[in-house]
Amino acid sequence: MPAPPPATTGGGAPLLLETHAMSTPAPSPVVEMSGITIEFPGVRALDGVGLRLFPGEVHALMGENGAGKSTLIKALTGVYRYDAGTVTVDGVPQRFGTPAEAQGAGISTVYQEVNLCPNLTVTENIVLGREPRRRGSIDRRASRERARRVLGELHLDLDPGSVLGRHPIAVQQLVAIARAVDTDAKVLVLDEPTSSLDAGEVAELFRVVRALRDRGVAVLFVSHFLDQVYEISDRMTVLRNGRLVAEHRTAELSRLQLVQEMIGRELSTLEHLDREPSADTPTDAVPRLRARRLGRTGAIAPTDLDVHAGRVTGLAGLLGSGRTELTRLLFGADRATSGSLEVDGRPVRLRTPRAAIAEGIAFCSEDRKGEGVVGDLTVRDNVLLALQARRGWLRRIPRKQGDELVAKYMQALDVRPADPDALIRNLSGGNQQKVLLARWLLTEPRLLLLDEPTRGIDIGAKAQIQALVSQLAAEGMSVVFVSAELEEVLRISDRITVLRDHRAVADVPGSTATLDSVVDLIASGGDRA
Amino acid sequence: MPETPTTPRARRMVDLSSPVVWAAAALLALLLFNAVVNPGFFAVRIQDGHLFGSPVDVLKNAAPTLLIAVGMTLVIATRGIDLSVGAVLAISGAVSFTIIDGSSDPSSPATAAIAIGTALAVGLVLGVWNGFLVSVVGIQPIIATLVLMTAGRGLAMLVTDGQIITAESPAFTWLGRGYVLGLPAQVVLTLLVLLVVAALTRRTALGTLIEAVGTNPEAARLAGVRSRSITWTVYVFVAFTAAVAGLMTNANVSAADANRAGLFIELDAILAVVIGGTSLAGGRYSLTGTVLGALILQALTTTTLTMGVPDEYVRLFKAVVIIAVFLLQAPRIRAALGRRRRGARGVTSPDVPPTDAAADDVRPLTPAQAANSPTTAMPDAAPSPTDQGVLR
């Protein structure tokens, strides 16, 4: 575990939980949001959330997927209107209608995907829209001087005349920050800035962030990497399910506590599953799927994994821990760059999804809309897609046989509406998920890879899907079950592989694993386990 | 997402939200207009066992564009586009005429057969090239086919040595001017290809797989669809249709003009597809719509010419009518006119066809039409004299 973050610098150390008396009086926050509520149709994305940003502090916004982090950022930066609540900047109530207004008030945002113009030079990007003018035209010399000054302040050794797109993403991100500095931003929002950077680049980014912090800028930092959050932040706000959980000084919050707060400990209210995770070791000597040192550069470190017949293997870990990346390798959706795979003891190479399907493997992507449903087609065509693809285009599934199969699976999975001719994009998320499950069950797979099969779907459909997985395993299917919700993984899995920071850190039996023990593994990275 | 509100059930009645219906209405209106303005428009007479008259001319002159548009429909359904069909058409004509011209016995059927076979083979090779660039190399279709669009006419010129080649070969000329059962051979050939495509795509699973690839390529790939070979195949096929069209148009005038043959036919073919309601964003397609689109374009040309509108104004007039058709098809206007059924997010009016494929919610077709679309093609087609087909 890295050292606790350095003491707050610049303008004293404000404390939320005034448990210790401080020698210096707490400064007022530069941004104070309170009671922010945002409703989307049918969903309350944020429910009375507050956030305080102090000058000269790096503030980490923490929470799992769907916790409301990006919604809150968008409320702050004028992208979304909020239905209730207040935002004050320097004590003045503000209501930003557009991102430009927020920027005008000194709030700059650097997004995960760099939103600069790659075809312009570094200088042009930094001064874009605020170019110094001389006699009606852009004063290029002054522009260059200004860019050089800003880059110099951040100690970036970069040719201001070079074209932005030629630089790696990391450098482009730093230029985006330099642009924010040029606007004299009081608040800098960094939304997942490190997700595509390597360790050296992250260090460079952090150096710049610290320099800004020391100049009194309030930095709001969003990242899924716990180590980085602990390294850079002075204060944290934790969100869960659109609600504020707590605000802490980073130094006073243990990782275990943080992970618990992010994941939540609501006891499951779902009905009991028919099947208990089995405690005994699998009897089959040869696992259905065996991965050895399977990995992909930049996505997942070499990992061992055994999946046995009739068993559910859970993958637990926070977002970005590599759980999706590992699953995709098992399906050939991405190609592995290292390691080997065996199916029933036979070495196989899964270079494409087709190859995996031929081995009896099926995969439900976490990105239901982008990688699952074919929105323009009917439920019927969506259900039959994988089976039809395997048969090839010439051997069309006969109309009658197709109708029967579709009707059978739609009924078994309780897809609503029970209309095979409905366009799938008109179905709710839960029903779309059931259609995708039907698509794969039709191919009679022996190994089912489910990546977040219950994300974003209502509680009833969720329980149905969990029960189905349980039943399929009881019938002999092997399942790899990925979910951000630990309770779910714990309830369903016979064995749990814990991932963290793109590597597997532990492998525990489901029967003895508890929420605490798994949370502890995620937080500690297996060091203490 | 809320529980689904609407169920787009297959509707037997006329579905006013379908662009195909509006395309048909536009064609009908055009024909009606002709009937009023020029009562002789629909007069069809039989001479030597062959049909003559404006309706037959429209069919004949629409044939090459329609043929290519059929191939283009499949390409567009996979989110692609092929700008090189005009060039392929020119090459096909140049190759066939050069062979006939250079042969010792130009009028023999064997020479014609060799010429036709070679031209089609060259067309297939060019299609393989386009498909390779798009599906294997991964170049954007508009750019990949632009290569051949630009270079193709140069190639054709090289073949013909820059000359307009004229040659007489009865067997070959039949392709352009012959008759089968009283109908122009061009029309019969096109109809044949259309029927084969309709059967191939709807009797097999090819149509559904093409739509899946065009709607969501990644989902299709993960479902095990051979996206690459499907994409490749449609480019080969559209080039084949262009090669056939090249034989027909050049045979019609008994000359191969590398510069002018099939000029802008790619744009007419794309226009026909779009008027027919197939979205440039890919996915659902309608062969019926494409047939209607090609007939509308040709009927327009024929109408203006029979009305004696000066050639300069013909294009303007066409533009006005086409805009009217698009307006009729625009979701917003359809929503106002007809009963609503789909949750129309992101309504885009296709006045200017979307050049990029991003918008995945502009979906003109409903399952009902798509299912029973192709074979109902070529209905009460239309009318007029004068030769003003593809070689404009």
Interface residues (C-beta under 8 A of the other chain):
Chain A: P41 G42 F331 A333 T352 P353 R354 I357 F363 S365 G370 E371 G372 V373 V374 G375 D376 L377 T378 D381 L385 A386 Q388 A389 R390 R391 G392 W393 L394 R395 R396 I397 R416 P417 D419 D421 A422 L423 N426 L427 S428 G429 N431 R439
Chain B: M1 P2 E3 T4 P5 T6 T7 P8 R9 A10 R203 T204 A205 L206 T208 L209 E211 A212 T215 N216 E218 A219 A220 R221 L222 A223 G224 V225 R226 I230 G283 R284 R342 G343 D360 R363 P367
